[in-house]
Amino acid sequence: MPRVYLSPPHMGPDERALLLDAFDSNWIAPLGPHVEAFERELAARVGAGHAAALSSGTAALHLALQILGVGPGDEVVTSTLTFAATANPIVYQGARPVFVDVHPETWTLDPALVAEAVEDGVRRGRPPKAVITVDLYGQCADHDPIREVCDRHGVPVVEDAAEALGATYKGRAAGTLGAMGVFSFNGNKIITTSGGGMLVTDREDWARQARHLATQARQPAPHYEHTEVGNNYRLSNLLAAVGRGQLRVLDERVAARRAHNAFYREALADLPGVSFMPEAPYGRSTCWLTCLLVDPRAAGVDREALRLALEAEDIEARPVWKPMHLQPVFRECRALGGEVAAGLFERGLCLPSGSSLSVADRARVVDVLRRAVRR
Ligand SMILES: *Cc1c(COP(=O)(O)O)cnc(C)c1O
């Protein structure tokens, strides 16, 4: 039996046709008609004014911080429960991450702790230069109270919606809840271009600046004049073609992941000591990954035993993100709380959730888990 992956790419016929169109047109460059069309279509889809297609979600986050002027000595507040790509661009800019704990009912940034972090900075005469919210596993952070405190102190919010394209918060699209939003089209995301990202914003000047900084900050002179340091972060026209095809099936992809989530909840509901990441009442998650929590006393097994039982059947599952405040590389960084995220890491397991996951493979996952917990 072939290995069951956590979240593999899921391509369709449109992606192939668009890719071949890009190839045959000889626009084999990080420029071209598909890049502009992808930007237009994605911006329209989420209701953002503008979009810049980039080589990765990490690049999009890095550009957002560059545009906001984050620099050496600045502090940037973000969630401790995330992938390292949220925090790394803070360090690229010479700034310092401040890691804030999550709320147990959403697994996303605890708004009260964000307020504490911001107000503490204000008291010290050093308000954070930005707050990066993280829409975890497809669930939006509780943006309204976060925005309230950030707006009051003039702190811009960047929304890391890498895992949440297609999610909503109080009816608004994930990615549009801050001053800038970031999506990822990495191979494991909801839709993919193999690698890629997008920065969305309502500010046209910021979108223009993002494209400029992503193309080596070349001034329009024949000899290329440079007045600032740029990056090579533009998305290739070939990959943008794939992205356009993927965007057309986004709703189906989200629906498939949500169906997996509903299936797992139902099929494992009676297992002692097993619960799931809550879906917050304020929005609709993409259920990028379905995550469960194991209470070893009630279940008789711990998270790692379940992961290994799945691995023995060639099924890929992963622990919930190891919090950034526990990562050796960020040991010196400031943190507010962190016990909630640490507990979720210790007890949380992400199950195979790809939109192409078959009904038979899904049933196998459940079967392995049920046998492991009963023992
Ligand atoms: C995947 C991911 C990123 C980075 O996106 P890339 O396209 O892989 O650079 C950033 N933040 C989060 C939360 C992610 O899951």
The ligand as a Gaussian input file, in Angstrom:
#p B3LYP/6-31G(d) Opt

LIG

0 1
 C        4.004000      27.362000       5.407000
 C        3.994000      28.472000       6.371000
 C        4.766000      29.612000       6.164000
 C        5.809000      29.738000       5.094000
 O        5.390000      29.597000       3.798000
 P        6.455000      29.132000       2.690000
 O        5.712000      29.358000       1.414000
 O        6.761000      27.693000       2.930000
 O        7.650000      29.997000       2.802000
 C        4.643000      30.667000       7.053000
 N        3.834000      30.582000       8.115000
 C        3.085000      29.497000       8.365000
 C        2.187000      29.507000       9.549000
 C        3.159000      28.391000       7.505000
 O        2.439000      27.299000       7.789000

